[in-house]
Amino acid sequence: MGLKIAIIGCGLIAQERHAPELSENPLAEVAGFFDPWTERAEKCAERYGGKVYKSYQEVLDDPEVTGVVICTSNDSHCAMSIEAMKAGKYVLCEKPVATTLEDARKIAKAQETSEVFFMAAQNQRFHLAHRKAKELIESGAMGKVLSFRCTLAHEGPEYYGFGRNRNTWYLNKSTSGLGCVTDLGIHKCDMLIYVLGERFKKAAAFAGVLDKTDEEGKPIEVYDNAVAILETESGVMGTLNLSYTNYSGMDNSTIIYCQKGIIKAMCDEECPLEVIMFYDKERSCYYNKLHKEDRVQSGVMQAFVNAVYNGTGSPIPVQESVHAIETVCAIDESARTKTIVEI
């Protein structure tokens, strides 16, 4: 019998990613599910096994549960994560880990006094293209990193969320946070921290509501678009474009400009990682098409389960997750104050 992991919150991210990946992991098994809408939990339990819990507290009180996966709305992540760690459960929490920097720091502090660890479900850093980009940069083959151009844009959460309509918590400020800045920006900020291997120190940004409306036709409460300029501690500068109004589909591209060449990640579906060297104009496509594990597995659950099983600590240091929150909060502050913000 493997580790018993329970899932709290049974929306699409749980149904389509975490539950199937957990059920396929040979080192773990599904302990069960909890969701305020019991029929969602029942649907997941019927498909992936495990019991249906009556409350998330019942999950935390179950002595057989080793870890939990928190897939609830953003505003609940902090309290649930801290409570789970206090109950001795390893925590895998969907991003963003919190809606405020204060809450993110509370999670980090709670882990300091805990015997378990906290891990953010930042799947972009596990993508093979981003891992290979990091490897190339660290090897020195590309020379010094100079700048970057990053985009994460799609049609909006009403096209992806449960129920697929505008009545989604993603578009509500109290439950979401900062809209595309926290929902999409946290992905790219974390990925850049990982790939570049350093923190950001400055942010300047514009953000607003350009097109999205709620069910009554009023502008939504959170950002649907943002453009930021970020600078790292070593002086690497770049742009970050975030949008809920890319109605043509998904743009998850990153270009990193280096002294010796360019790294293009996720710019072309047929070539997820392309490297162009300046000295001879040589082009290398590292993945002619996505590896099977990238199409089927995000890598998040595997990393979490392996770390719990082997006792190696969180695959994503909690301080890096806190810094990603710092960065998106700085983007928000800059957009509101029209100033450059020190991080």
PyMOL commands that set and color helices and strands:
alter all, ss='L'
color gray80, all
select helices_A, chain A and resi 12-23+38-48+56-61+74-86+101-112+123-126+128-139+157-159+169-171+173-176+180-183+185-196+292-296+300-310+318-337
alter helices_A, ss='H'
color red, helices_A
select strands_A, chain A and resi 3-8+28-34+51-52+67-70+90-93+118-120+145-153+200-208+225-232+237-243+254-258+261-268+271-277+283-285+341-342
alter strands_A, ss='S'
color yellow, strands_A
deselect
rebuild
show_as cartoon
